[in-house]
Amino acid sequence: MNRLALGLFVLASTILAPASATASSGTLVITEDTTLTEDHVGEISVEADGVTLDCAGHTITGAQGGHGINVTSHTGVTVMNCNVTGFEQGIAIVSSQGTTVAGNNSYDNPGNGFYVLESTDTTLDGNIGTRNQVQGIHVQSSQGTTLEGNRFEESPGAGILVIESADSLIKSNMSNGNGAGLILDRSPNSVVEFNTFSHSTGAWGVLLVLSSQNTIVGNVAESNPADGFLLTEASHDNVLVSNISKGNGAGFTFEDSNGNTATSNTAQQNVERGFTLINATTSLLTDNTANGNGSGGFTLFGSADNVLSGNRALNNGGPALFAAFALLSGSTGNELTGNTANSNGANGFIVRQSNSNTLSQNIANTNGGIGFWARNGASFNTFDRNVARRNGSLDAVDDLTGTGNVWTNNNFGTTEGI
């Protein structure tokens, strides 16, 4: 058969499905509630509103192109219990409203397992995406998407990628062994809760880029090579509560992003720092714990006007110039109150090349180096009512390379320069 004849044959292979559809090939068109009774080779196109396609566990197989199941410009469609493999997009929802995609398995597709584009109020519940060659799921330019109870594994891109999409609910999903766990890119006002993002092969557990006013609660990021949670490039005014970052390259990082709030999160046994602020302002970190991280607990680089209150840094490591709490490289106007740095391998609190910060009512005991240390030109900082005892070197040091530091009402053992 020549190429022209073959093309005409494929175009002619369009089947209008009855309510109970058996094995077939070509494009299967769904215009009413349909339950498959056997497998299908080729695309399925849903072309009516308010219909349900139930594959009943049967497999839809493609030839490495097209959309396995395609819902375009329809309302109230349900796609359920389908196995989809061998398509550019496994299941695609485009320009549609109120679609439900439930209990499907999309695997070994050369593109995305699931694809949602320019759609509203789409729900994906209890699906599995495995070994898809781009993303587990790609959501773009869509509003009100719900992803709940899905599992995405072994894709080189993200398990979950959300671009230019607002008001999403991402709940109780698992991303394991993908290039990254979750990426929110220019996507505001979403809720991300009770998910697990683990064993990414190249990057982060959770990444926010230009994404603001999101609420991130009760998630676990574990064993990812980069940050467990990274908020960057003007990701402002997000709220992170009760998340765990464990065994990642770093714990929680806020970079070039302002006004974020982190409460009751845990950074544990990460390779580098527990919590890091880089060029970040007006953020609030309260009641967080950094435990057993490789390079300190809480570190600020060039960050201003942040508040750290009631946080704990315990058993963190790092070389001699590191600290459980460190204000570095022009960090100014920060307030550290009621924090605890105990039993860390290096120092308790360091202020280095940073001015006009206030440290009050903090505790630094039994650390390997110095409890409180003002050094390398740190000036006009206030140390008030802090406690430091039984630290390995000295309990408090001002190296006097800066000016105007004030030390009042502290309870220190051994000191130098104060």
C-alpha positions as CSV (number, residue, x, y, z in Angstrom):
1,M,0.0,0.0,0.0
2,N,1.5,3.4,-1.0
3,R,1.7,6.3,1.5
4,L,-1.3,8.1,0.0
5,A,-3.5,5.1,0.1
6,L,-2.4,4.4,3.7
7,G,-3.3,8.0,4.7
8,L,-6.7,7.7,3.1
9,F,-7.3,4.4,5.0
10,V,-6.4,6.0,8.3
11,L,-8.6,9.0,7.8
12,A,-11.5,6.7,6.9
13,S,-11.1,4.6,10.0
14,T,-13.4,6.6,12.3
15,I,-15.9,4.6,14.3
16,L,-19.0,5.9,16.0
17,A,-19.2,4.0,19.3
18,P,-22.3,2.3,20.5
19,A,-23.2,2.3,24.2
20,S,-21.2,-0.9,24.6
21,A,-18.0,-0.8,22.4
22,T,-15.9,-3.9,21.6
23,A,-12.3,-4.1,20.3
24,S,-11.7,-1.8,17.3
25,S,-9.0,0.3,15.6
26,G,-8.9,3.8,14.1
27,T,-10.5,6.8,15.8
28,L,-13.4,5.8,18.1
29,V,-15.9,8.6,18.5
30,I,-17.9,8.8,21.8
31,T,-21.3,10.7,21.7
32,E,-23.1,8.9,24.5
33,D,-22.4,7.0,27.7
34,T,-20.1,4.2,26.6
35,T,-18.5,1.2,28.3
36,L,-15.7,-0.6,26.5
37,T,-15.9,-4.4,26.4
38,E,-12.5,-5.0,24.8
39,D,-9.3,-3.1,24.1
40,H,-9.0,-0.4,21.4
41,V,-6.1,0.5,19.0
42,G,-6.1,4.2,18.1
43,E,-7.5,7.4,19.5
44,I,-10.8,7.9,21.3
45,S,-12.5,11.3,20.8
46,V,-15.3,12.3,23.1
47,E,-17.6,14.6,21.1
48,A,-20.6,15.3,23.3
49,D,-21.3,17.0,26.6
50,G,-22.2,15.2,29.7
51,V,-21.2,11.7,28.7
52,T,-19.2,9.0,30.5
53,L,-16.5,6.9,28.9
54,D,-15.8,3.8,31.1
55,C,-13.0,1.7,29.6
56,A,-13.7,-1.0,32.3
57,G,-10.0,-1.7,32.6
58,H,-9.3,-2.1,28.9
59,T,-6.3,-0.7,27.1
60,I,-6.1,2.1,24.5
61,T,-3.0,1.7,22.4
62,G,-1.4,4.2,20.0
63,A,1.5,4.5,17.6
64,Q,3.5,7.2,19.5
65,G,1.4,10.1,18.3
66,G,-1.9,11.9,18.9
67,H,-4.1,11.9,22.0
68,G,-5.1,8.6,23.5
69,I,-8.4,10.0,24.8
70,N,-9.3,13.5,23.7
71,V,-11.9,15.7,25.2
72,T,-12.0,19.1,23.4
73,S,-14.5,21.9,23.9
74,H,-17.0,19.9,25.9
75,T,-18.7,20.1,29.4
76,G,-19.3,17.6,32.1
77,V,-17.4,14.6,30.5
78,T,-16.2,11.7,32.7
79,V,-13.3,9.4,31.6
80,M,-12.7,6.5,33.9
81,N,-11.0,3.1,34.3
82,C,-8.9,3.4,31.1
83,N,-5.3,2.1,30.4
84,V,-3.7,4.4,27.9
85,T,-0.3,3.9,26.2
86,G,1.7,4.9,23.2
87,F,0.3,8.4,22.5
88,E,1.9,11.9,22.5
89,Q,-0.6,12.8,25.2
90,G,-2.2,9.9,27.1
91,I,-5.4,11.7,28.2
92,A,-5.9,15.2,27.0
93,I,-8.5,17.7,28.2
94,V,-8.6,20.9,26.1
95,S,-10.8,23.9,26.3
96,S,-13.3,22.0,28.4
97,Q,-15.3,22.5,31.6
98,G,-16.2,20.3,34.5
99,T,-14.3,17.2,33.2
100,T,-13.6,14.3,35.6
101,V,-10.7,11.9,34.9
102,A,-10.8,9.1,37.5
103,G,-9.1,5.7,38.0
104,N,-7.0,5.7,34.8
105,N,-3.5,4.4,34.1
106,S,-1.5,6.4,31.5
107,Y,1.9,4.9,30.9
108,D,4.8,4.7,28.4
109,N,3.6,7.6,26.3
110,P,6.2,9.7,24.5
111,G,4.7,12.9,25.8
112,N,2.6,13.6,28.9
113,G,0.6,11.0,30.8
114,F,-2.2,13.6,31.4
115,Y,-2.6,17.0,29.7
116,V,-5.0,19.8,30.7
117,L,-5.0,22.9,28.6
118,E,-7.2,26.0,28.7
119,S,-9.9,24.2,30.8
120,T,-11.8,25.0,34.0
121,D,-12.9,22.9,36.9
122,T,-11.1,19.7,35.8
123,T,-10.8,16.9,38.4
124,L,-8.2,14.2,38.2
125,D,-8.8,11.6,41.0
126,G,-7.1,8.3,41.6
127,N,-5.1,8.1,38.4
128,I,-1.6,6.6,37.7
129,G,1.0,8.0,35.4
130,T,4.1,5.9,34.9
131,R,7.2,6.2,32.6
132,N,5.7,8.9,30.4
133,Q,8.6,10.6,28.6
134,V,7.8,14.3,29.4
135,Q,5.6,15.0,32.5
136,G,3.3,12.8,34.6
137,I,0.7,15.5,34.2
138,H,0.9,18.9,32.5
139,V,-1.7,21.6,33.4
140,Q,-1.5,24.9,31.6
141,S,-3.7,28.0,31.3
142,S,-6.4,26.3,33.3
143,Q,-8.4,27.4,36.4
144,G,-9.8,25.5,39.3
145,T,-8.0,22.2,38.5
146,T,-8.2,19.5,41.3
147,L,-5.6,16.8,41.4
148,E,-6.3,14.4,44.2
149,G,-5.0,10.9,45.1
150,N,-3.0,10.5,41.9
151,R,0.4,8.8,41.5
152,F,3.1,9.8,39.1
153,E,6.3,7.9,38.6
154,E,9.4,7.7,36.5
155,S,9.0,10.6,34.1
156,P,12.1,12.7,33.2
157,G,10.1,15.9,33.6
158,A,8.0,16.8,36.6
159,G,5.5,14.5,38.2
160,I,3.2,17.5,38.3
161,L,3.7,20.6,36.2
162,V,1.3,23.5,36.5
163,I,1.9,26.6,34.3
164,E,-0.1,29.8,34.3
165,S,-3.0,28.2,36.1
166,A,-4.7,29.6,39.2
167,D,-6.9,28.2,42.0
168,S,-5.7,24.6,41.8
169,L,-6.1,22.0,44.5
170,I,-3.3,19.6,44.6
171,K,-4.0,17.1,47.4
172,S,-2.8,13.6,48.5
173,N,-0.8,12.9,45.4
174,M,2.5,11.0,45.2
175,S,5.3,11.9,42.8
176,N,8.2,9.4,42.9
177,G,11.3,9.0,40.7
178,N,10.4,11.8,38.3
179,G,12.8,14.6,37.2
180,A,11.1,16.9,39.8
181,G,8.1,16.5,42.0
182,L,5.9,19.5,41.6
183,I,6.5,22.7,39.7
184,L,4.2,25.7,40.0
185,D,5.2,28.2,37.3
186,R,3.3,31.5,37.3
187,S,0.5,29.8,39.1
188,P,-1.1,31.7,42.1
189,N,-3.8,31.1,44.7
190,S,-3.5,27.3,44.9
191,V,-3.6,24.8,47.7
192,V,-1.0,22.1,47.9
193,E,-1.6,19.7,50.8
194,F,-0.7,16.3,52.1
195,N,1.4,15.2,49.0
196,T,4.6,13.3,48.9
197,F,7.4,14.3,46.5
198,S,10.3,11.9,46.6
199,H,13.4,10.5,44.9
200,S,13.5,13.1,42.0
201,T,16.2,12.2,39.6
202,G,17.4,15.7,38.8
203,A,16.0,18.5,40.9
204,W,13.5,19.6,43.5
205,G,10.7,18.2,45.5
206,V,8.6,21.4,45.1
207,L,9.5,24.4,43.0
208,L,7.6,27.7,42.8
209,V,8.6,30.1,40.1
210,L,6.8,33.5,39.9
211,S,4.0,31.9,41.9
212,S,2.4,33.8,44.8
213,Q,-0.3,33.5,47.4
214,N,-0.2,29.7,47.5
215,T,-0.9,27.6,50.6
216,I,1.4,24.6,51.1
217,V,0.5,22.4,54.0
218,G,1.5,19.0,55.3
219,N,3.6,17.8,52.4
220,V,6.7,15.6,52.5
221,A,9.7,16.2,50.2
222,E,12.2,13.4,50.7
223,S,15.4,12.2,49.0
224,N,15.5,14.8,46.2
225,P,18.9,15.9,44.9
226,A,18.1,19.6,45.1
227,D,15.9,21.6,47.5
228,G,13.0,19.9,49.1
229,F,11.1,23.2,48.7
230,L,12.4,26.1,46.6
231,L,10.5,29.4,46.2
232,T,12.2,31.6,43.6
233,E,11.9,34.4,41.1
234,A,9.3,36.6,42.8
235,S,7.2,33.9,44.5
236,H,5.7,36.2,47.1
237,D,3.2,35.9,50.0
238,N,3.0,32.1,50.1
239,V,2.2,30.2,53.3
240,L,4.0,27.0,54.3
241,V,2.7,25.0,57.3
242,S,3.8,21.6,58.7
243,N,5.8,20.4,55.7
244,I,8.7,18.1,56.0
245,S,11.9,18.3,54.0
246,K,14.1,15.3,54.7
247,G,17.2,13.9,53.1
248,N,17.2,16.4,50.2
249,G,20.1,18.5,48.8
250,A,18.7,21.4,51.0
251,G,15.6,21.9,53.0
252,F,13.5,25.1,52.4
253,T,14.9,27.9,50.2
254,F,13.3,31.3,49.6
255,E,15.2,33.2,46.9
256,D,14.3,36.6,45.5
257,S,10.9,36.2,47.0
258,N,9.2,38.3,49.7
259,G,6.5,38.2,52.3
260,N,6.4,34.4,52.7
261,T,5.4,32.7,55.9
262,A,6.8,29.4,57.1
263,T,5.3,27.9,60.3
264,S,5.9,24.5,62.0
265,N,7.9,23.0,59.2
266,T,10.8,20.5,59.6
267,A,14.1,20.3,57.7
268,Q,15.8,17.2,58.7
269,Q,19.0,15.5,57.5
270,N,19.4,17.5,54.3
271,V,22.8,17.6,52.8
272,E,23.2,21.4,53.0
273,R,21.1,24.0,55.0
274,G,17.8,23.5,56.6
275,F,16.2,26.9,55.9
276,T,17.7,29.5,53.6
277,L,16.7,33.1,52.6
278,I,18.5,34.6,49.7
279,N,17.7,38.2,48.8
280,A,14.4,37.7,50.5
281,T,12.5,40.4,52.6
282,T,9.6,40.6,55.0
283,S,9.2,36.9,55.5
284,L,8.1,35.3,58.8
285,L,9.6,32.0,60.0
286,T,8.1,30.7,63.3
287,D,8.2,27.4,65.2
288,N,10.2,25.6,62.5
289,T,12.8,22.9,63.3
290,A,16.1,22.3,61.5
291,N,17.6,19.1,62.8
292,G,20.7,17.2,61.6
293,N,21.3,19.2,58.4
294,G,24.8,19.3,56.9
295,S,25.5,23.0,56.7
296,G,23.5,24.8,59.4
297,G,19.9,25.4,60.3
298,F,18.8,28.9,59.3
299,T,20.8,31.0,56.9
300,L,20.1,34.5,55.5
301,F,22.1,35.9,52.6
302,G,21.5,39.5,51.7
303,S,18.1,39.4,53.2
304,A,16.3,42.2,55.0
305,D,13.5,42.8,57.4
306,N,12.6,39.2,58.1
307,V,11.4,37.8,61.4
308,L,12.6,34.5,62.8
309,S,10.8,33.6,66.0
310,G,10.6,30.4,68.1
311,N,12.6,28.3,65.7
312,R,14.9,25.4,66.7
313,A,18.2,24.4,65.2
314,L,19.5,21.1,66.7
315,N,22.4,18.9,65.8
316,N,23.2,20.6,62.5
317,G,26.7,20.3,61.1
318,G,29.0,22.5,59.0
319,P,32.5,23.8,59.1
320,A,33.8,26.2,61.7
321,L,32.5,29.3,60.0
322,F,28.9,28.0,59.7
323,A,26.2,28.4,62.3
324,A,22.8,27.2,63.3
325,F,21.5,30.7,62.7
326,A,23.5,32.9,60.3
327,L,23.0,36.5,59.1
328,L,25.4,36.9,56.2
329,S,26.4,39.1,53.3
330,G,24.5,42.3,53.9
331,S,21.5,41.0,55.8
332,T,19.9,44.0,57.5
333,G,17.0,44.8,59.8
334,N,16.2,41.2,60.6
335,E,14.7,40.2,64.0
336,L,15.6,36.9,65.7
337,T,13.6,36.3,68.8
338,G,13.2,33.3,71.0
339,N,15.1,30.9,68.8
340,T,17.1,27.9,70.1
341,A,20.5,26.7,68.8
342,N,21.7,23.7,70.8
343,S,24.2,20.9,70.2
344,N,25.2,22.0,66.7
345,G,28.5,21.1,65.3
346,A,29.7,24.6,64.5
347,N,28.4,27.9,66.0
348,G,25.1,29.0,67.5
349,F,24.5,32.5,66.0
350,I,26.7,34.4,63.6
351,V,26.3,37.9,62.3
352,R,28.8,38.5,59.5
353,Q,29.0,41.6,57.2
354,S,25.5,42.4,58.2
355,N,24.1,45.4,60.1
356,S,21.2,46.7,62.2
357,N,19.8,43.3,63.2
358,T,18.2,42.5,66.5
359,L,18.8,39.2,68.4
360,S,16.9,38.9,71.6
361,Q,15.9,36.1,74.0
362,N,17.7,33.4,72.0
363,I,19.5,30.4,73.4
364,A,22.8,28.9,72.2
365,N,24.1,26.0,74.4
366,T,26.5,23.2,73.9
367,N,27.4,24.0,70.3
368,G,30.8,23.1,68.9
369,G,32.1,26.6,68.3
370,I,30.9,30.0,69.5
371,G,27.5,30.7,70.9
372,F,27.0,34.3,69.5
373,W,29.5,35.8,67.2
374,A,29.6,39.3,65.6
375,R,32.4,39.3,62.9
376,N,33.8,40.7,59.7
377,G,32.4,44.2,60.0
378,A,29.1,43.4,61.5
379,S,27.8,46.8,62.9
380,F,24.9,48.3,64.8
381,N,23.5,45.0,65.8
382,T,21.7,44.5,69.1
383,F,22.1,41.4,71.3
384,D,19.7,41.5,74.2
385,R,18.7,39.0,76.8
386,N,20.3,36.0,75.1
387,V,21.7,32.9,76.8
388,A,24.8,31.0,75.8
389,R,26.5,28.4,77.9
390,R,28.9,25.5,77.5
391,N,29.8,26.1,73.9
392,G,33.0,24.5,72.6
393,S,35.0,27.7,72.0
394,L,33.5,30.8,73.6
395,D,29.9,31.7,74.5
396,A,30.0,35.2,72.9
397,V,32.5,37.1,70.7
398,D,32.6,40.5,69.0
399,D,35.7,40.6,66.8
400,L,35.5,44.4,66.9
401,T,35.9,44.8,63.1
402,G,32.5,46.5,63.1
403,T,31.1,49.4,65.2
404,G,28.1,50.1,67.3
405,N,27.1,46.6,68.3
406,V,25.1,46.6,71.6
407,W,25.2,43.7,74.0
408,T,22.8,44.1,76.9
409,N,21.3,41.9,79.6
410,N,22.7,38.7,78.2
411,N,23.6,35.5,80.2
412,F,26.9,34.4,78.8
413,G,29.7,32.3,80.3
414,T,32.9,33.0,78.4
415,T,33.2,36.1,76.2
416,E,35.7,38.1,74.1
417,G,35.5,41.6,72.9
418,I,32.2,42.4,74.7
